[in-house]
């Protein structure tokens, strides 16, 4: 099993910046994908950004050019640099990992709140 712990959420004004961090621990040797999802009240959880091992990152269209994902393979961490934040970015952000162990399964962090005021 793998444990994911997020940090860096908070309250910012529109146009501001935040940097989210996620650290993986435990059985980290079979992690293939690391990334970020988010969920706002009344909405379904959606992909923000993710990186598969050996591939280029994927981004939601709504965050391209504003948010940047960074994965450190040696440290088993993934960060999300969030710039030019908008009120519609307000959500709980969840760190995500996909592990290839025994056919593959998903792992989720506890979530961190990001609130962007207008």
C-alpha positions in Angstrom: 0.0 0.0 0.0 1.0 3.7 -0.4 0.1 6.7 1.6 -0.3 10.2 0.1 -0.2 13.4 2.2 -1.0 16.8 0.7 -0.1 20.3 2.0 -0.1 23.9 0.8 -3.8 24.7 0.5 -5.3 27.9 1.7 -7.2 31.1 1.0 -6.0 33.5 -1.7 -7.4 36.4 -3.7 -8.2 36.0 -7.4 -4.9 36.4 -9.4 -2.8 35.0 -6.5 -0.7 31.9 -6.3 -0.4 28.7 -4.3 1.9 25.7 -4.4 0.5 22.3 -3.4 2.7 19.4 -2.4 2.2 15.7 -2.1 4.5 13.1 -0.6 4.1 9.4 -1.1 5.3 6.8 1.4 5.0 3.1 2.0 5.0 0.7 -1.0 6.1 3.4 -3.5 8.0 1.1 -5.9 5.1 0.4 -8.3 3.7 3.9 -8.7 3.2 4.7 -12.4 1.0 7.8 -12.3 1.0 10.8 -9.9 -1.3 13.8 -10.2 -4.0 16.0 -8.8 -7.8 15.9 -8.9 -10.2 18.4 -7.4 -13.9 18.5 -6.3 -16.1 21.5 -5.6 -19.3 21.2 -3.6 -22.1 19.8 -5.8 -19.7 18.8 -8.6 -18.0 15.6 -9.5 -14.3 15.0 -9.0 -12.3 16.1 -12.0 -8.7 15.6 -13.2 -6.5 18.7 -12.9 -3.1 17.4 -14.0 -1.3 14.1 -14.0 2.1 12.6 -15.0 2.6 9.0 -16.1 6.1 7.6 -15.8 8.1 8.4 -18.9 5.3 10.6 -20.5 4.4 14.2 -20.8 1.9 15.7 -18.3 -1.8 15.9 -19.0 -3.8 19.0 -18.0 -7.4 19.9 -17.8 -8.2 22.6 -20.5 -9.4 25.0 -17.8 -5.9 25.1 -16.1 -3.5 25.0 -19.0 -1.1 27.9 -18.9 -1.9 28.7 -15.2 -1.1 25.5 -13.3 2.1 23.4 -13.6 2.6 19.9 -12.3 6.1 18.8 -11.2 7.0 15.2 -10.3 10.2 14.2 -8.5 10.7 10.5 -9.2 13.6 10.2 -6.8 11.7 11.7 -3.9 8.2 10.3 -4.8 6.6 13.7 -4.6 4.4 15.7 -6.9 3.7 19.4 -6.7 1.2 21.7 -8.3 2.2 25.3 -8.9 -1.0 27.3 -9.2 -0.8 30.8 -10.7 -3.4 33.4 -11.8 -6.0 31.6 -9.6 -9.7 32.2 -10.3 -12.7 31.8 -8.1 -13.7 28.7 -10.1 -10.5 27.0 -9.0 -12.0 26.8 -5.5 -12.2 23.1 -4.5 -10.7 20.4 -2.4 -7.6 19.2 -4.2 -6.7 15.5 -3.9 -3.3 13.9 -4.6 -3.6 10.8 -6.7 -1.4 7.8 -7.6 -1.9 4.8 -9.8 0.0 1.7 -8.8 0.7 -1.2 -11.1 1.0 -3.7 -8.3 -1.3 -6.7 -8.8 -2.9 -5.4 -11.9 -3.2 -1.8 -10.8 -5.2 0.3 -8.3 -5.8 3.9 -7.3 -4.6 5.7 -4.2 -5.9 9.0 -2.8 -4.7 11.6 -0.3 -6.9 13.2 2.3 -7.5 16.4 0.3 -6.5 20.0 0.9 -8.8 23.0 0.6 -8.1 25.8 -1.9 -10.3 28.8 -1.7 -10.0 31.7 -4.2 -11.9 34.9 -3.3 -13.1 37.5 -5.7 
